Amino acid sequence: MKLKSILTILALSFITMSVSAQKFVDAATLNVCGQTLKSESKPFSRFDPTKHPLPNKHVVQMSTYSTGMYVMFSTDSKNITAKWKWLKRGISNNMTPILQRGLDLYIEKDGKWFFVGVGRPSGNQEKCESTWKLAKNMPEGTKKCMLYLPAWCEITELQLGVDENSSIGPIESPYRYKVLTHGSSVTHGASASRPGMTYTARMSRYTGFDFINFGFSGECKLQPEFAKIIAETEADAYMFDAFSNPSAKEIRERLEPFIKTITEAHPDKPFIFLQTHMREDTLFDEKWLSFNLERRATVRELMPQMEKKYKNVYFLNAENITSSDYDGTVDGAHPTDLGFDNFIKTYLPRVKKILKKYGIK
């Protein structure tokens, strides 16, 4: 037998031995977490939009996204693969495809969650499905896994593959408390590099509290429809990035009715409002600068009044929220991972201090 043929046979044998056959399970049979309101008909959506009046069609669409959701499971497999499908949507020019339509796997080690790998979506926009190995060649033993779902699309199917002779099953969420977090595209996740790097996901891992992502890109404007959903949603605390989308006029008109609705529904829970960050693209645009300064000034004027009038309402004002050198965003408005890092350092210690007053620690 020729040497070339022998080498080919040996190479094929090595590949066969190193790649185990896999079995796939429906991720919906595991523990799917992070929904705002549980939906049996849409296991990978934040809530069922048909059951709630919503401001517009764009909000209806975003309510079906898997933003902030994650799947908890354990497995003793050495390899983990994912197959998933999503509904077609446009490509955003300021986000990675992994954030929009990809997956993000973390595994617990020594009591901490560590990034392991991503599920990269197919480059074929017409296909809207992908298969990707999230982890491979892992050591023996059972691993606790947390798989973040895409931030900007609706998942219609998700299957997880493990080695044929291994086990996989649901496990409980590691988080002790629920903090519903309502906000703009910044809360929604733009423009983190991947789903596990949004500020809500990172705050959850840093604290052990579940910061539920109720962000709606471009549409968080203190609308009464959102106030009603929040009023219907049970949580241990509520946090708001509520001033990044509305104008100063809208804030004046809508802020108090919004606060009245949510505080009456949850009279003993904390409501933490964050000042909107100063846009980095205002430095040489005087009109845009004026708009943003007026909005921030309106918030600084009104929120102290709300703190005095409504029990358990808090306002956290801050400067240089995403960066002090104008290098914290991808497009002048949406934070990069660096910008989110500064956002978290700015707000999280103050948020934790407030939550501690309510036994959330």
Order of alpha helices (4+ residues) and beta strands (2+ residues): alpha-beta-beta-alpha-beta-beta-alpha-beta-beta-beta-beta-beta-beta-beta-alpha-alpha-beta-alpha-beta-alpha-beta-alpha-beta-alpha
